Amino acid sequence: MKKRENFTSRAGFVLSCIGAAVGLGNIWMFPYRLGQNGGSVFLIPYFIFVLILGSTGLITEFAFGRAAQGGSLTGIKNSFRNKGLKGGVLVGAIPAIGLAGVFMFYNVVVGWIIKYFTLSVDGGINKIDISTFFDGFSGSPETIIWNFLAIAIALAIVCIGITNGIEKINKIIMPLLFVIFIILAIRSLTLPGAMEGVKYLLTPQWEYLFKINTWVMALGQAFFTVSLNGCGMVVYGSYMKRDMDIPRSAISTAIFDTISALLASFVIMPAVFAFGFDPAAGPPLLFITIPTIFKSMAGGQLLCILFFLSIIFAAISSSINMLEGPVEALMSQSKISRKKATIFIAMALFVLSIPLNVNMNLFNGFADLMTVILSPVGALIVFISFYFLNNKDIVLEEINTGASKCLGNKFILFAKYGFTITTILVIILGIIYGGIG
């Protein structure tokens, strides 16, 4: 039997997990929510949820994967078998299917980003009407080509494997991402009128601390920002060595993911206010507002290149995690090689995602289904499998193996009941609010 691959270092593992966690939500959603929900007051519930719930979720998914020496499908199947339950493979496939679905719609957007990067490089960004271009581009047949390119990039990296592919690329692009963010943030903060954007982000509006909506949005942002979906972080955890510190790695991932979101906020909002635009969230912020701002600045083309390059880094590092999950699931249930499994999964998901490129209503509905329902359901299945279907002492031993500071029974109690109930709440609130991630 071929020896299972491993991350070669803790730094490589943590950078890969940060890469999986840092995504479009950090860039086009967090800055808007921070400003709209009380400024710096929003950070109080957000930090509480990230450090307590986010870290707990990551610890669980890392430990579940390392214990199973496989992804969520293997871990869930083993947990069911330990209790004499049937249907482990069927239930275990749900997180992988959910992550595959996220990969489908996510890479439609990655394709858009690559298109805008090429427009920035060749100067085309200066020749188009940015305010109208995006509406004509999104949903057009041309996006299929860019979607294919986005998937091909993820395919190439995942084909290479963990050590020479995923770990190596994240060691390069994650530090570069933070360097570019810092450069862009400094430029944004030096614009005339930029301090209005800083005030928008940081001026505390204490009344928001007592609004339910603030806590709901902070919960959703914290839950989804660290990529808790029951598959991606589980499969990365399965490649951890026994001497790697799970709690410390989880906390590091949560902290650096938050730092990236704050940096993105200081890249975007000061510039938005300096040029008198209304703060917004989602694709319009990324593909209309920011390019319009950079285009009108001195050295705007270079700023556009750097901005979209940083977004590509954030998107690709998440995309390869999304692909690795279902690829590992297929490999675990067959004798198929990594290369063949990656090509099969990637091409199948590309074909299935073609309708999402040309029908924006279908795209939005599919994205909501994957993020609001299937992703948290996948996380819930993993938590129930790990904490309710396995011996408590075995679970705690796995979490503490390699840890510099060991966790105790109180952590198990909180994770088993507190986090499980919270995940159910995330699903319910997501349905009520139409998404909180």
N, C-alpha and C positions, 0 to 999 in steps of 0.2 A: 504493500500500500504506500502510495506517495506521501511523503511527509508534508504536513500542513504548513503553509507559508506563515511567516510572522513579521510583524513590524520589528525592525532591527534595534530601535531605540525608543525611549519614552518621548523624546522630542519629536521624532517622526510620527509617532502615534498621535500625540496631542495636536500637532500641526494638521494632520489629516482629519482629525475630529473637528478642529476649528474650521477647516475648509468645508467639511460637510455641513456644519452649523451656519457659517456665514453665507448668507444667500440674499436673494432679492428682497426678502422681508426686512432685513437690516437696513436696506438702502431706500426702498420706496414706501415703507410703511412706518418704521420706528420713528423717524424724524417728525412725521406728521402727527402721530399719536402723542409723542412727547409734548409737542406744542399745543395740541387740541385738548389735552387732558390735564391742564394745570401746570405745564412747564416742569420745573424741577420737582414739583410735588408728585408727579407721575412716577418719578424714579423710586420713591419710597415703596409703594406696593410692588413695583417692577423688580427692584433688588431683592425684596423679601421672597417673591415667587421664584426668581431665577436661582438664588442661592439655596433655597430650601427645596422647592419642587423640581427645578431644572436639574440641579445636582443630584437629587435623589433619583430622578428618571434616568440620568446618564449612568450613575453607579449601577442601577439595576440592569440596564441594557448591556453595559460592558460585562458585568459579572455573568449574566445569563448566557452571553455568547461564549465567554471564555470557559465556563463550566461545561457547555455542550460541545466545545470545540467544533462549532458549526453555527450557522445562522439561525434565525428564529424558527424556521421550519424544522430543523433538526432538534432544537431545544424543546419546542412545544411537543413534537412527536415523542421525545424521550420522557417528558413530564407526564404526558397522558399514559404512556406505557407503564411508568412507575406506579401509577394509581389504578392500573388495570382498565383504563378507559379507552374506548374506540374513537376513531375519527381524528386522531392526532395530526395526520398528514393533511387532511382536509382543512382543519382549523388552522394548522401551521402555515398553510399557503396564503391565508388572508393578509398578513402583514406584507409578504413579498408581492402579492398582487396589488395591494394598495400603493406600495412604493413604485412599482412599475407604472402604475397609473399617473403618479406624480411626475415621474420621469418623462412621460409622454407630453403632458401639457407644459411642463417646465422647459423642455427643450424647444418648444415652439418659441418661447420668449427668448431663450438663449440665441436662437437663430436671428431674431430681431436685433439683439445686441451686437452680434457679429456683423450684420448688415450696417448698422450705424457706425461701428468701428471702421469698417472699410470706407464708408463715406467720409469719415474724419481723416483717414490716412491719405486718400486720393484728392481731398479738397472738395468732394461732392457736397459735403455738408454746407458749404458756402454758396452753392448754386441752387439749392432746393428751398421751397417755402416750408420751413419746419412746422409751422402751425397747421398745415393741411396735409403734409406728406405722410404722417403716421397713419391717419385715417384711411388714406388710399392704399398704403402698403400693407397694414395688418389686415388679414383676411383675404389677401390676394394670392393667386397661384405661385407667385415668385417666392413666397415665404417657405414653400415646401423645399426649395433648393437650400435655403439657409438652415432650415430645420435638419435636413440631411447632414449638412456640414457640422452642425452642433453635435449631433449624435455620433458622427464619424470620429470626432475628436475624443469623446468619452470612450467610444469603442476601442480606439487605438491605445489609450492609457490603460484601460481595464484588461485588455488582451495581454499586456506585458506582465501583469501580476501585481502583487502587493509591494514587495521590496523595491523592485526596479521601476515600477509604474506608479502606483498610487502614492506610496511614501515619498519617492524621489521627487515627483512633480509638486507635491504639497510643500516639501522643504524649500522649493524654489519660489513658487507663486504666492504662498501665504506671507512670507516676509516682504516680498515686493508689493503685495496688496496694501499692507500697512504703511509702507514707505510712500506709496502714491497717495494714499488717503491723507497722510500728514502733509505732503506737499500741496495738495489741493485745498486742504483745510486752511493752511497758512495763507494761500492766495485768496481764498474766499473771505477770510477774516480781515484782510487788509483793504477790502473794497470800501469806498465811501458809503455809509449807510448800513454796513454789515452788522453793526451793533444792535439794530432793530431785530435782526434775525436771532442774535444771541439772546436778547430779551425775551423773544417769543419762546425760545427753547428753555431758558433757565429761570425766568422770573416766576417765583412761587405764587401760585394762586391757591391759597390754603383751603378755600371752600371746596375745591375739587377732591380733596382727600376724603370728604364725607359724601361723595357721590358714588353710587353703585357702579355706574358706567366706567368710572376711572379704574376701579378694581377689576371689573370684568375684562376690560381691554388690556390691563397689565397682566392678568392671568393668561389670557390668550397669547399675548406677545411672548411672555416668558416660556410658556409650554411649547410653542411651535418654533421659537427661535433656536433652540438647541436640537431640533430635528428628532423629537420623540415620536416615532412612528412604528416602533416594534420591529424594525428590520435593519435600517441602515447602520445605526450605532451598535446593534447586536452583532452584525457581521464584522464590523471593525473590532469589537471586543473579542471576537473569536480568534483574531490574529494577534492578541496580546500575549506576551510571554508571562510566565508564572511570577517573575520577580517584578513586574510592573505594578505600580501603585494605583489601584482603581479609583478610590475616593479623591486622591490628589489630582489625577488626570481629569476626572469629571469636573472638579471645581475650576481647574485651569481652563478647560474648554468653555465653561459657562462665563468665566470672567473675560476671556479674550473675545468671545462672541459679543459680549456687552460693550467692550471697548471699541470694537469695529462699528457697532451700531451708533455709538456716541460720536466717533470720528466722522461717520457718514453724515450725521446730523450737522456737524460743523463744516462739512464740505458744501452741503446743499442749502440749508436754511439762511445763512448769512447772505449768500449770493442771491437767493430768491427775493429777500427783502431789500437788498441793495438795488435791485433793478425794478422794484415795485410790483412784482408778481404776487399773486395769491398763492399761499402754500397749499399744496394738494398732495394726494397720495396715489400710488399705483402707476401704471404705464404713462399717463400724461406727464407726470413729474420727470420720469426718466427719459422719455423720447420727445418731449416738446419743450417743457420749461427749461431744463438744464442745458440742452443744446442751444436753445435760443439765447440764453444768458452768456454761455461761453463764446458763442459765435460773435457776439457784440463786444467782446473784451479784446484788449491787446494780447496777441499770442493765443487767440481763441482756438485756432486749429490744433495747436499742441495740447491745450487744456482738454479739448474734446477727445483727442487721441488717448491721453492719460486716463481720463474719466472712464471711457468705454473699455479701455484695456483693464482697468481695475474691476469693472463690472464683469468682464469676461472671466477674470481670475476667480472672482467670488462665485460665479455661476457654474463654471466648469468643475471647480473643487466640490461643489454640491452634487453636480450631475454624475460624476464618477462614483460617488457613494450610492446614489439612487440606482445606478446600473449594477454595481457590485452586488447589491442585495438579491435581486432576482437571479443574477448569474450564479451566485453561490448556491442558491436554493436549487437550481437545475442541476448543478454539478453534484450536489449532495445526494440527489435522488437518482443519479445515473452515472455511467462510466465515461461520459462525454468530457473532452478536454476543455480547459479554460478558454482557449481560442475559439473552439467551435461553439461553446455555450454562449460566449460573449457575442459572437457574430449572429447567432440564431436569435437571441433575445433582443439585441439592438435592432436588427432588421425587422423583426416581427413588430416591435413597438413603433418603429418608424412607419411601417405600413398602416398600423392601426391609428397612428396620430395624424395621418394625412387629412381626414375630415376636420380635425381641430384647427388646422392651418387656414382653412377657407371658410369656416363658419364660426364667427365669433360668439354667437349665442350658444352653440354647442360647446365651444371652448370654455366659456364662463360656467356653464352648468356642470360640465365634466370636472373642472377645477374645483368647484364647490363640493362636489360629491367626494372627491379624493381627499381634500384638506379638512372639510368639516366633519365627515363621517369616517371614512376608511382609515385615515392616518391615526386619529386618537383611538379608534377601535383596535387597530393593530397594537398600539402601546398597551391598551387595557388587557388584551389577550396575553401578552408577554408577562405583565405584572401578575395576573391571576395564575398563569402557568408556573412562574418562578416561586411565588410566595405561598400559594395555596396548594400546589401539587407536589412540592418538594419539602424535605425535612428542614426545619428552621436552622438547625446547627450546620447542616451542609451548606445552606445558602450563605450563612454568616461567615463560614470558613472561606468560601470562595471570594466573597467581598473583601475579606481582610488579608488574603494571601498576597504578600508583596507590599502591604500597606505599612507606612511608617507610623500611623496612628489608627488603631483598630476601632471599628464601630461596634456597638453593642446591641442588646435586645431591643432597646428603645427605638433604634433606627429601623429594625425589622418591623416593629409594631406600627410605626408611622408609615413606612412604605407599604405595608400590607393593607392597611385600612385607610390611612389618611390620603395617600397618593391615589389609591384605587378609586376612592370616592370622588376625589378631585378630578380624575380623568373622566369619570362618568358625567360630572358637572360640566366639564369642558365640552363634551359632546352635546349635552342638552342646551347649554348657552350658545354654542355654535349654531345650532338649529334655530333657536329663538332669534338670535341677532343676525343670522345669515352669514356667519363666519366671524371669529374673533382672533384669528391667527394673522 
